Amino acid sequence: MPVVPQFQSEFLRTFVARGAFYACSEPAAELDALFQKERVTAYIGFDCTAKSMHIGNLVQLMTLRRLQQAGHKPILLMGGGTTKAGDPSGKDETRLILTPEQINANKQSMLSGVKHLLKFGDGPSDAIMVDNAEWLDRLEYIPFLREVGRHFSVNRMLTMDSVRLRLEREQPLSFLEFNYSIMQAYDFVELNKRYGCRLQSAGSDQWGNIISGIELGRRMASPQLFGLTTPLITTASGAKMGKTAAGAVWLNQDMFSVYDYWQFWRNTEDGDVGRFLRLFTDMQLDEIIRLEKLQGAELNEAKKILATEATAVLHGREAAEQAAETARKAFGEGVFTTDLPPKFIDTGPNDEWKLGRSTASFIVASGFAKSNSDARNKMKEGVTINGRSVTDPNEIVLWESADPETGGFIVRHGRKNIALVKPKK
């Protein structure tokens, strides 16, 4: 990991103290001085490849939030243009080609889930949302190659991780994807022209693309541009952060409920509590230092605080506290209410629903297992349905045995996981 410079500016010192710093471009001292003497405009880009951003995007979103909290101006750049090419970074296969209509629908949905993390408006430090389709869609091919493409060396581009790793694994790399780094570099120059943007931030896997933008700015007579990267987040056990048995942890509430989001943070590994409090909450650092020293049962209380504070940042204080109360009733008192967000299990066609479903199917529907075979493994760790221990994956659970209060089935796996599963007729 790169050596961390001794910064003097408020934003960069906070960025380091929060554990968000990985590397910055040179000259680092000049970037530090820029933050001390003026309001810095900075951007982070997000391609529109799904209906929602996921928790892997949250470090970048929190970077924009920290920038604004320190009085600087964030740009949330949506990749309506670059999504049409597809970022090859970390991918073995070419991304699916999306239609313009799909890209726009994804963009609107993604923004609906995260726009309240920032204050948007016309003020000096208010955030703005920009779509790079505004300029990329209007480019003419030959003029773009003459003006921008001539500054890129194919030899250099072949050494970039996003390209080199794909070629080393003998996976196909389309010419369209090969151009992605040029498009991202051009974004930086264009944002500087339009908005005076001087800084691009991203995960450390985007370093090559960031440097390409800085170098393109130098060749096209832009002011000195800078790059700042964050570490790729893994858990204390080395696993990639943000994966559950049911899949990705989405930031849109309609794709991942507030309760499930709270529960995700509640289940944080012991060794990650302090780090995640720093990265994903707005809590004061002195309080975080106190909490990360706790052990045993007290550490579980710190996890609940992490869950509530992280959820409050994304979904608001009221929703976070409601999720915490629902969890308290379910785990502490064994009281299951309709506040527990339901998961649905298909009842089957015609009259088949009357026959019920297998215990394995219920475990999969709860989100605690990916498949029936995975459900069998979960049973070995302990699973109950409506308070009754289940050990046979093929045992049929009749619909008529639903809990009368909730109209569903309470599925528990171990001590940390509870779900309300309802039949979908």
Sequence and secondary structure as in RCSB ss.txt:
>XXXX:A:sequence
MPVVPQFQSEFLRTFVARGAFYACSEPAAELDALFQKERVTAYIGFDCTAKSMHIGNLVQLMTLRRLQQAGHKPI
LLMGGGTTKAGDPSGKDETRLILTPEQINANKQSMLSGVKHLLKFGDGPSDAIMVDNAEWLDRLEYIPFLREVGR
HFSVNRMLTMDSVRLRLEREQPLSFLEFNYSIMQAYDFVELNKRYGCRLQSAGSDQWGNIISGIELGRRMASPQL
FGLTTPLITTASGAKMGKTAAGAVWLNQDMFSVYDYWQFWRNTEDGDVGRFLRLFTDMQLDEIIRLEKLQGAELN
EAKKILATEATAVLHGREAAEQAAETARKAFGEGVFTTDLPPKFIDTGPNDEWKLGRSTASFIVASGFAKSNSDA
RNKMKEGVTINGRSVTDPNEIVLWESADPETGGFIVRHGRKNIALVKPKK
>XXXX:A:secstr
        SHHHHHHHHTT   EE S HHHHHHHHHHS  EEEEEEE  SSS BGGGHHHHHHHHHHHHTT EEE
EEEETTGGGT   TT SS      HHHHHHHHHHHHHHHGGGS BSSSTT BEEEETHHHHTT  HHHHHHHTGG
G  HHHHTTSHHHHHHHHTT    HHHHTHHHHHHHHHHHHHHHH   EEEEEGGGHHHHHHHHHHHHHTT    
EEEEE   B TTS BTTEETTEE BSSTTTS HHHHHHHHHT  GGGHHHHHHHH    HHHHHHHTT  HHHHH
HHHHHHHHHHHHHHH HHHHHHHHHHHIIIIII    TTS EEEEE  STTGGGG EEHHHHHHHHTS SSHHHH
HHHHHH EEETTEE   TT EE GGGS TTTSSEEEEETTTEEEEEEEE 
